[in-house]
Amino acid sequence: MPTTRSLLFMALAFVALMMWQAWEQDYGPKPAPAPAAATASTTPAAANATAPGADVPAASANTAPTASNTNVPAVPESANTASTPAATITVTTDVLRLTIDTRGGSIVRAELLAYPADADKKHEPVRLMDDTATTYYVAQSGLVSAAGAGAAPDHQALFHADQTDYALAAGTDTLEVPLTWSDAAGLRVTKVYIFQRGSYLIGTREDIVNGGNTAWTGNAYRQLQRVAPPQATGFNNPERYAYVGAAWYSPEHKFNKLAFDKFTKEPLTGSFAGGWTAMLQHYFFSAWIPDKNETDTYSSAVVDTANGAPRYLVRALSPSITVAPGQSHGVAAHLYVGPTLLGQLDAISDAGIAKGLALTADYGMLTPIAQPMHWFLLQLHALVRNWGLAIILLVLLIKLVMFKFSEAQFRSAAKMKKLSPRLQALKERYGDDKQKLNAATMELYQKEKINPLGGCLPALIQIPVFFALYYVLLESVELRHAPFFGWIQNLSAPDPYYILPIINMAVMAGTTLFTPPSPGMDATTQKMMKFMPIVFGALFFVFPSGLVLYYAVNGGLSLLQQWVINHRMQAADAKAAR
């Protein structure tokens, strides 16, 4: 398969991918609005959040998924009313700035200090969570009581904190933020958030102390709740094609995505240990991770806010907990709020906290290729401290691995070009008799010891590598806003002056000089083949500059290798002629 045709095939395939993604964004299924309010027994996801306690789960005596797990319960009588004013707490570490609402002890705002919201506004960090109505996205947790067991602090109960500001002090690696709740019956709950220096993984613990005269029974729950964000615009905006929605993981079913429009059609339900739930968006995500030995009941719901956009909720409900009078019990979990840094996510997996978190860097079906490629990029970046140079070194590494295959491809192309006059003569001799033309062509190939398919394998290998790198550059947060040199200060965005795409277009055009036409190709088609690299080269004007850099360097090296091989073959022919 000649080099130009393989380039065109990849360009056509990529155009098809971009068109499909754009069609999905513009005309594909949109998140369904929350259904009209109905009875909880028939439509558990249709609860009205304007009613107090609408997004609070019901306690369960077991972990089996039943209707009561998702029904809307009455608000516990002992819970503080939602109208009571609640203070907020600011927590600052070296990587996070969080706002915790004492109403439920929920995280209602999360800013990632190491990640600017915009390349031109370095002082404004990414705000992953927010309790503003139009961008509502919070992490909630709490306890619910079994029938007749008394009160429990859900995520609407009012907690008390000793301070309104907490900060990770210099020279310390751990920060704990406690919030307390108690009732007249003697139940006392302390919710503790535990932060570590340099980490986006937050430990949580709920210490339950029963100072009453009767046993307390209930469940712990953790949930993420958000509205669908505004749709990204712009054909060359990477966020337009990135997945935004919920996800969950179980040891049996592995990683699964739950798009907003699937919440009412394919709701999450099931009980398993070693799982987690998450909300994903481009580069960043949050995830509640229960204890790996705790068999939780997982569910999803659409909460109708009546006057605003529907909220999408994923929840994990713990097994039943019983605390006898005079006894205490602790319930632990983790909350991840941060970027899809595979190094940290792999470390979380290696520590036995959660499996599969690295899959939140969504490379799709190309994950087996993209993840090793991302790992190699990380290692190369550790050597050169520049992502553009790391991409160039990755090209060199791939070229070295595929050198023999590429050499066979280019030698085959050079021999085919040398045979072009004889192939044209066969075409003129046999005219429209395809059978005789094919037989004569194959005889010529055998005589000259040429395999017409000799160039296919390198191209077939390169196609998935091309797409895998596209997704690595699209999804890898390490390359977000990463500079190269000179005018390229963001490898995840298109070249602002289109210099790299023009260089790449010139390289693609140059390959046509060394590529012979296919046997039987008419003159019109040959002319089209010469101009097609220029036409499809224009597509690279909207690609991330890191991808264009990869392909320009790869194409340039391939062109150089082809020129060297052609020059050597011409020299060998000239020597043989003497």
HUNOR-V497690 format. One record per pair of residues at least 24 apart in sequence whose C-alpha atoms are under 8 Angstrom apart, sorted by the first residue. I is the first residue (numbers start at 0). GAP is how many residues later the second one is. If there is no record, write none. Layout:
i: <I;I>
gap: <GAP;GAP>
This chain:
i: <0;0;0;0;0;0;0;1;1;1;1;1;1;2;2;2;2;2;3;3;3;3;3;3;4;5;6;6;7;7;7;9;10;10;11;13;20;21;21;21;24;24;28;29;29;30;30;30;30;30;31;31;31;32;32;33;33;33;33;34;35;36;39;39;40;40;43;43;43;43;44;44;44;44;44;44;45;45;45;45;46;46;46;46;47;47;47;47;48;48;48;48;49;49;51;52;53;54;55;55;56;56;57;57;57;58;58;58;58;58;58;58;59;59;59;59;59;60;60;60;60;61;61;62;62;62;62;62;62;62;62;63;63;63;64;64;64;64;64;68;69;69;75;75;76;77;77;77;77;78;78;78;78;78;78;78;79;79;79;80;80;81;81;83;85;86;87;88;88;88;88;89;89;89;90;90;90;91;91;91;92;92;92;92;93;93;93;94;94;94;94;95;101;101;101;101;101;102;102;102;102;102;103;103;103;103;103;103;103;103;103;103;104;104;104;104;104;104;104;105;105;105;105;105;106;106;106;107;107;107;108;108;109;111;118;118;127;127;127;127;132;133;133;133;133;134;134;134;134;135;135;135;135;136;136;136;136;137;137;137;138;138;138;138;139;139;139;139;140;140;140;140;141;141;141;142;142;142;142;143;143;143;143;144;144;144;144;145;145;145;148;148;148;148;149;149;150;150;151;152;152;167;171;172;184;184;185;185;185;186;186;198;199;199;199;200;200;200;200;201;201;201;201;202;202;202;202;203;203;203;203;204;204;204;204;205;205;205;206;206;206;206;207;207;207;207;208;208;208;208;208;209;209;209;209;209;209;210;210;210;211;211;212;212;213;213;214;214;214;214;215;215;215;215;216;216;216;216;217;217;217;218;218;218;218;218;219;219;219;219;219;220;220;220;220;221;221;221;221;222;222;222;222;222;223;223;223;223;223;223;223;224;224;224;224;225;225;225;226;226;226;226;227;227;227;227;227;234;235;235;235;236;237;237;238;241;241;241;241;242;242;242;242;243;243;243;243;244;244;244;245;245;245;245;245;246;246;246;246;247;247;247;247;248;248;248;248;249;249;249;250;253;254;254;259;262;262;262;262;263;263;266;266;266;267;267;267;267;268;268;268;268;269;269;269;270;270;270;270;271;271;273;273;274;274;275;275;276;276;276;277;279;281;282;282;282;282;282;282;283;283;283;283;283;284;284;284;284;284;284;285;285;285;285;286;286;286;287;287;287;287;288;288;288;288;288;288;289;289;289;289;290;290;290;290;291;291;291;293;293;294;338;339;339;340;340;340;360;360;361;362;362;362;362;365;365;365;366;368;368;368;369;369;369;369;369;370;372;372;372;373;373;385;385;386;386;386;386;386;387;387;387;387;387;387;388;390;390;390;391;391;391;394;394;394;395;398;401;404;404;404;405;405;406;406;407;407;408;408;408;408;409;409;409;409;410;410;410;411;411;411;411;411;412;412;412;412;413;413;413;413;413;413;414;415;415;415;416;416;416;416;419;419;419;422;423;423;426;426;468;469;472;472;472;473;487;489;490;490;490;490;491;491;491;492;492;492;492;493;493;493;493;493;494;494;494;497;499;499;499;499;500;500;500;500;500;500;501;502;503;503;503;503;503;504;504;504;504;505;506;506;506;506;507;507;507;507;508;508;509;510;513;513>
gap: <408;451;452;453;454;455;458;407;411;453;454;513;514;410;452;456;508;512;504;507;508;511;525;529;524;453;501;526;524;525;528;453;525;528;524;453;220;213;218;219;215;216;232;230;231;197;228;229;230;231;228;229;232;276;277;268;269;270;276;269;268;267;31;32;26;30;26;27;28;257;25;219;255;256;257;258;255;256;257;258;25;255;256;257;255;256;257;258;254;255;256;257;255;256;30;103;249;248;98;99;87;164;86;87;88;85;86;87;88;159;160;261;86;158;159;259;260;85;157;258;259;257;258;208;232;233;234;254;255;256;257;206;207;233;204;205;206;232;233;228;229;231;75;76;74;72;73;74;105;72;73;74;75;77;78;79;76;77;78;75;76;74;75;74;72;77;76;74;75;76;77;74;75;76;74;75;76;74;75;76;74;75;102;104;74;103;104;102;103;104;105;104;56;57;58;59;77;52;53;54;55;56;36;37;38;49;50;51;52;53;54;55;35;36;50;53;54;74;86;32;33;34;35;49;31;32;33;29;30;31;28;29;227;226;362;371;156;157;209;210;175;93;95;174;175;91;92;93;94;89;90;91;175;87;88;89;90;86;87;88;83;84;85;86;82;83;84;85;79;80;81;82;78;79;80;75;76;77;78;74;75;76;77;71;72;73;74;71;72;73;66;67;68;69;35;66;32;36;35;28;36;29;25;24;26;27;24;25;26;24;25;145;136;137;138;133;134;135;136;132;133;134;135;129;130;131;132;128;129;130;131;125;126;127;128;124;125;126;121;122;123;124;115;120;121;122;114;117;118;119;120;113;114;115;116;117;118;114;115;116;113;114;112;113;110;111;107;108;109;110;106;107;108;109;103;104;105;106;102;103;104;98;99;100;101;102;97;98;99;101;111;94;95;96;97;66;93;94;95;65;90;91;92;93;54;55;63;64;89;90;91;86;87;88;89;85;86;87;82;83;84;85;32;81;82;83;84;307;258;306;307;256;236;255;43;39;40;232;233;37;38;39;119;35;36;37;38;34;35;36;31;32;33;34;68;30;31;32;33;27;28;29;30;26;27;28;107;24;25;26;24;102;101;104;52;37;38;39;49;37;38;32;33;34;30;31;32;46;28;29;30;31;27;28;29;24;25;26;27;24;25;80;81;79;80;40;78;37;38;39;36;80;193;56;57;78;192;193;194;53;54;55;56;193;51;52;53;54;55;75;49;50;51;52;48;49;50;45;46;47;48;44;45;46;47;64;65;26;42;43;44;41;42;43;62;60;61;62;24;25;24;138;136;137;135;136;137;114;115;113;105;108;109;112;98;101;102;101;95;96;99;95;98;99;101;102;101;95;96;99;98;102;97;98;92;95;96;97;104;95;96;97;103;158;161;95;155;158;159;157;158;161;155;158;159;158;155;56;50;52;53;49;52;154;158;46;47;45;46;47;49;45;151;152;155;151;154;155;38;39;40;42;43;42;101;102;103;100;101;102;148;151;152;35;34;36;100;97;98;99;100;96;97;99;96;95;96;92;93;78;77;71;73;74;70;57;55;53;54;55;56;52;53;54;50;51;52;53;47;48;49;50;51;46;49;50;43;45;48;49;52;36;37;39;40;47;51;35;49;33;44;47;48;51;28;29;32;33;28;45;48;49;52;25;26;29;47;24;25;49;48;48;49>
